[in-house]
Each structure stands twice: as C-alpha cells, then as structure tokens.
Amino acid sequence: MKQLVVYSSQSGNTKKIAEELFRQLPEEKDIFPVSEAPDPGAYDVICIGFWLKDDQPDPASQAYLKKCGNKKLFLFASHGAAKGSNPAKIGMNKAIELAEGATILGTFSCQGEVPQSVIDAAANKDPQPDWLADAPSAKGHPNTNDFIDLSEALTKAGLKTEAREDKGGLIDGSHAM
C-alpha cells in the first residue's frame, strides 16, 4: 500500500504531527508540505494535515482536499482550541465536506501551541474567536500524550497494525487516555 502524508503548518505544530505520523506508518510512504505535494492519484491512502483558520482548514489544505475525492483519507489537524471543542469539530467536519467522495478512514486532532503574536491579534478582534480562551492550555502541544493518541487513531483506522518499540516503551494503540 502506497501512502502519502501531506501537511500545511503555519507555526510548526501540524508539521510535528505529520512527521510523527509518517514515522509510525508502515509500508511505502512519502511526505510533503502541501505546497510541494504531488497529485494524489498515485497513492492508495493520503493523510492530510492542516491547521485551522476561522474554524476551517487553512486555504492551501482546502484546495488539496478538493483534489482527493474517491481516495482513502486520514485527516489530522492542530488548533488552539481545546480537543473536542466546537471549533475543532467544525474544522474537521469542514475538511470531510471538502473531500467529497473520499473514504475517511479516520481523523485525529489536538491542540497546538499558539504563537503569542497570534494570541495578541485575536485578543484585539471584536468579537474574539472562540478558541482564544483555550489557547493557554495549548502550550507545549503537540506532546508525547498527543502522539500516543495519534498512534491509537492510526491503529483504529487500520493504518498501523503492528505494535512497535518507541522511545517511551511499547506503543500499540492500547494507551487510551
């Protein structure tokens, strides 16, 4: 099975997730930033990572998602909003909508540390974005616990079936948080 990891990252959070996802995937695989991503047609599974802007995938990821109809996808995102929050759910649902016709194998999202300049700009908006109150709890994310959750999501999606040794011990998807 030939797999492609494509990501867009404004502050480095989604890139960290993409690199960890790539490391955990077995079999033949490639990784590219969305600006350099190849046509998805030659791949069996495409893992697409994005950051959220106004509760939606960033514009470059939106354009790539639209190219992936009739493909098998695993979607992942980083955001300042709390995990499982409305902004996070709305953003992932928008990504699924943009990938019309695709088979969604699974999804993963987690908080990503928000640069202070972005927090300051958001604080000056009226109204302030919903995620702003959650931004302090995003400090230090993505982290090891997020990567354990990612491993579990990949296993659930059928993209990672083998238990493997990791720096922190055995990672096999059984470390539910």
Beta strands, then each sheet from edge to edge (+ up, - down):
strand 1: 3-7
strand 2: 29-33
strand 3: 45-53
strand 4: 56-57
strand 5: 72-79
strand 6: 103-111
strand 7: 164-166
strand 8: 169-171
sheet 1: 2+ 1+ 3+ 4-
sheet 2: 2+ 1+ 3+ 5+ 6+
sheet 3: 7+ 8-
end
